[in-house]
Amino acid sequence: MVLRGVLIAGPTASGKSRLALERAQALGGIIVNTDALQVYDGLKLLTARPADADLAAAPHRLYGEVPAAQRFSTGDWARAAAKVIAESAGAPLIFAGGTGLYFETLTNGFADVPEVGAAALAAAEAAVEGLDREARGALILARDPLMAARLKAPDPQRVIRALAVLDETGRSLASFQDALQRPLLEGYELEKLVLNPDREVLRERIARRFVAMLDEGAIQEVEALLAHQLDPSLPLMKAIGVPEISDYLAGRSTREEMIERAVIATRQYAKRQRTWFRGRMADWNWV
């Protein structure tokens, strides 16, 4: 039996979920979430999880299954995805989302890095706060020479990650990266797609979608999330739209300012996604 997988990557608002549904219905397949935020059970609107009608139209896995108060690492996702693959009974699998590292685990394997606790993460963030690029490079070189040699650009996020793993485990992140697990879709016949809408089309789509999210209840979603008084460092608390709507609810901005800031943040995120895909998925089929 030929095992078939369809991988649909692309920036936010590029139409991944719609194409995934079309492929799943045509192939009789299962759609697997490949997005780091859609896995959580809060913010269905703001994270653009599939609508209820779409969820009913084809099998969907790993959508809205993780509590908002939980941290869910790439390793956690890989283990959950491996379980879905094992239970699929050979059905075609359609992986759709915008998290590049998740696609890496499917095609190239993954580094099974232990979960980092809040204390180690906070300490790493404090150590990096206020440092410029040169100072960040010097810090990671002094603390973790192995990772320093791999960080061509010691941006804050990568340095914080490396320091937090070192503090939590006593091992360099590089040592985990060197122990790659096998690709999750090893042996599968793969169709690899990157959706690549025209830049101006995507910009307009992002703006329209955020306003539609507000009209459908995104503000109430954020109110409900804030009522749980969760740790601000949790992934869902940092989701685009949460800080902007939080400021609006607190009277620190107008509705128009809230919309403008969220749309700008989403466009910037889409740009970062495209840059990542160009660097790591250049040999995929760009649509």
Summary of the structure (lengths in Angstrom):
residues: 287
radius of gyration: 19.4
end to end distance: 28.3
largest distance: 59.2
contacts: 889
relative contact order: 0.17
helix: 52%
strand: 9%
